[in-house]
Amino acid sequence: MTSLPENSSIGIVVLGCDKNTADAEHFAGLLQSRLPAGTMIYSPEAPDESAAAPDAVVIFTCAFIHDAKEESVAIILEWAAAKRACGAPRAVYVAGCLAQRYRRELEAEMPEVDGFFGIHELDVLANRLCSESTGAPCTLPPRKRLQDKAYAFLKIGDGCGRGCTFCIIPAIKGRRSVSIPKEKLLADAAALIASGVRELNLVAQDITEYGKDCYGTYRLADLLAELCALPGDFWIRCLYCYPTGITDALLEQLAGQPKIVPYLDIPLQHVSPAMLRAMGRPEKTTYVSDLLDKLRSRVPGIVVRTTMMVGFPGETEADHCAMLDFIRAQSFPWLGAFVYSPEEDTPAASLTHRVPKRTARRRYDAVMQAQAEITERFNQLRIGSTERVLIEGYDADMGLWKGRSRAEAPEVDGMILSEHDGELVPGQFVQVEITRAEVYDVYGRVVEISQGVVPMSGSI
């Protein structure tokens, strides 16, 4: 590529999951430590010829399912078109899962892209963007936040040793779970908290696998205990917990540590025994039901979110009805669903008895309609209660402050929208009395404000 000019800018576009967000922020921090002080590193909007474009753009892509791949390709083409049309950006780079999985095909079809870099090649990409004289060799990357938000994603591991037949992630990320050293995680968490972050969301392909690859007895529960010991007023939220990895030690931390919100994201995918076997998932419906009963008895008020897949090859109407019955019986406050898409090089891709797209879509709509009724009922029951809320910003159109309670994970669940005549700060905790509810969002008024807010800094 052409050398970047002095006081240049680099845009980082993040697609896909929140693990990509964490990777992109560490990559941004690595660039910041190696590039001249005048370099601007930020998260740009879509290409716009009327606005100043970055000199180079790095796109972190996703390849989990068909829709994610289509979105990644569309965004790459948008930035490549801007490069051709007006010469800005000067260079377009593609990183992440799509580049890892389809490098040869992309290189052949997108010659206008300046380089494709897999998930383990971010140091190589950094060297392309940084002259050799601008910094130290790439080791453990620091972190630069790309957006000032009251929450952050703390990626504690990567890769997956599970054998789900529909999932391509192990082929992309690695077929075993690799934990990030606890010393780095604790330092990263402390720096995030010092920068004003008030919610740490633990993420990995399966966070319950943490520590098994590199520690004798130190596991997720121990990491949570050490994170809770960090000074400051903040929340910890556990996302992506494989059901068979939820231990008594983890439940003890959830029940006993006030900094850990009583919330678990447990992707189940299905409940029909035939479908679970075909998906390569060992847990049984009776086990999951017993686990949910145990969670609710051991951790009072716990909120469980799950994910279901519809239209997996061989799924019958009876399998679909079993899923609906289970969803209604368990009353998950939050549930997401997606339609199965065959991914090449996965065992499920060769299965016959495909479910017609129209049937799969009908089943998806039925699941989401059932869930909307459950979520609305959950929110209606909150009217009259007072909840601690983390303020994230102000909606000028509505004239309301936006935030979340212990019951809502960022970017996937609903919001709490609050009335307050004074000024609030993102990252501030307040007490909100809930006055009304819609399907996904609830409304209320601020009745108490916490003090001692740390301003959001954007960098750590």
Rosetta blueprint (number, residue, H / E / L):
1 M L
2 T L
3 S L
4 L L
5 P L
6 E L
7 N L
8 S L
9 S E
10 I E
11 G E
12 I E
13 V E
14 V E
15 L L
16 G L
17 C L
18 D H
19 K H
20 N H
21 T H
22 A H
23 D H
24 A H
25 E H
26 H H
27 F H
28 A H
29 G H
30 L H
31 L H
32 Q H
33 S H
34 R H
35 L L
36 P L
37 A L
38 G L
39 T L
40 M E
41 I E
42 Y E
43 S L
44 P L
45 E L
46 A L
47 P L
48 D L
49 E L
50 S L
51 A L
52 A L
53 A L
54 P L
55 D L
56 A E
57 V E
58 V E
59 I E
60 F E
61 T E
62 C L
63 A L
64 F L
65 I L
66 H H
67 D H
68 A H
69 K H
70 E H
71 E H
72 S H
73 V H
74 A H
75 I H
76 I H
77 L H
78 E H
79 W H
80 A H
81 A H
82 A H
83 K H
84 R H
85 A H
86 C H
87 G L
88 A L
89 P L
90 R L
91 A E
92 V E
93 Y E
94 V E
95 A E
96 G E
97 C H
98 L H
99 A H
100 Q H
101 R H
102 Y H
103 R H
104 R H
105 E H
106 L H
107 E H
108 A H
109 E H
110 M L
111 P L
112 E L
113 V L
114 D L
115 G E
116 F E
117 F E
118 G L
119 I L
120 H L
121 E L
122 L H
123 D H
124 V H
125 L H
126 A H
127 N H
128 R H
129 L H
130 C L
131 S L
132 E L
133 S L
134 T L
135 G L
136 A L
137 P L
138 C L
139 T L
140 L L
141 P L
142 P L
143 R L
144 K E
145 R L
146 L L
147 Q L
148 D L
149 K L
150 A L
151 Y E
152 A E
153 F E
154 L E
155 K E
156 I L
157 G E
158 D E
159 G L
160 C L
161 G L
162 R L
163 G L
164 C L
165 T L
166 F L
167 C L
168 I L
169 I H
170 P H
171 A H
172 I H
173 K H
174 G L
175 R L
176 R L
177 S L
178 V E
179 S E
180 I L
181 P L
182 K H
183 E H
184 K H
185 L H
186 L H
187 A H
188 D H
189 A H
190 A H
191 A H
192 L H
193 I H
194 A H
195 S L
196 G L
197 V L
198 R L
199 E E
200 L E
201 N E
202 L E
203 V E
204 A L
205 Q L
206 D L
207 I H
208 T H
209 E H
210 Y L
211 G L
212 K L
213 D L
214 C L
215 Y L
216 G L
217 T L
218 Y L
219 R L
220 L H
221 A H
222 D H
223 L H
224 L H
225 A H
226 E H
227 L H
228 C H
229 A L
230 L L
231 P L
232 G L
233 D L
234 F L
235 W E
236 I E
237 R E
238 C E
239 L L
240 Y L
241 C L
242 Y L
243 P H
244 T H
245 G H
246 I L
247 T L
248 D H
249 A H
250 L H
251 L H
252 E H
253 Q H
254 L H
255 A H
256 G H
257 Q L
258 P L
259 K L
260 I E
261 V E
262 P E
263 Y E
264 L E
265 D E
266 I L
267 P L
268 L L
269 Q E
270 H L
271 V L
272 S L
273 P H
274 A H
275 M H
276 L H
277 R H
278 A H
279 M H
280 G L
281 R L
282 P L
283 E L
284 K L
285 T H
286 T H
287 Y H
288 V H
289 S H
290 D H
291 L H
292 L H
293 D H
294 K H
295 L H
296 R H
297 S H
298 R H
299 V L
300 P L
301 G L
302 I L
303 V E
304 V E
305 R E
306 T E
307 T E
308 M E
309 M E
310 V E
311 G L
312 F L
313 P L
314 G L
315 E L
316 T L
317 E H
318 A H
319 D H
320 H H
321 C H
322 A H
323 M H
324 L H
325 D H
326 F H
327 I H
328 R H
329 A H
330 Q H
331 S L
332 F L
333 P L
334 W E
335 L E
336 G E
337 A E
338 F E
339 V E
340 Y L
341 S L
342 P L
343 E L
344 E L
345 D L
346 T L
347 P H
348 A H
349 A H
350 S H
351 L L
352 T L
353 H L
354 R L
355 V L
356 P L
357 K H
358 R H
359 T H
360 A H
361 R H
362 R H
363 R H
364 Y H
365 D H
366 A H
367 V H
368 M H
369 Q H
370 A H
371 Q H
372 A H
373 E H
374 I H
375 T H
376 E H
377 R H
378 F H
379 N H
380 Q H
381 L L
382 R L
383 I L
384 G L
385 S L
386 T E
387 E E
388 R E
389 V E
390 L E
391 I E
392 E E
393 G E
394 Y E
395 D E
396 A L
397 D L
398 M L
399 G L
400 L E
401 W E
402 K E
403 G E
404 R E
405 S L
406 R L
407 A L
408 E L
409 A L
410 P L
411 E L
412 V L
413 D L
414 G L
415 M L
416 I E
417 L E
418 S E
419 E E
420 H L
421 D L
422 G L
423 E L
424 L L
425 V L
426 P L
427 G L
428 Q L
429 F E
430 V E
431 Q E
432 V E
433 E E
434 I E
435 T E
436 R E
437 A E
438 E L
439 V L
440 Y L
441 D L
442 V E
443 Y E
444 G E
445 R E
446 V E
447 V E
448 E E
449 I E
450 S L
451 Q L
452 G L
453 V L
454 V L
455 P L
456 M L
457 S L
458 G L
459 S E
460 I L
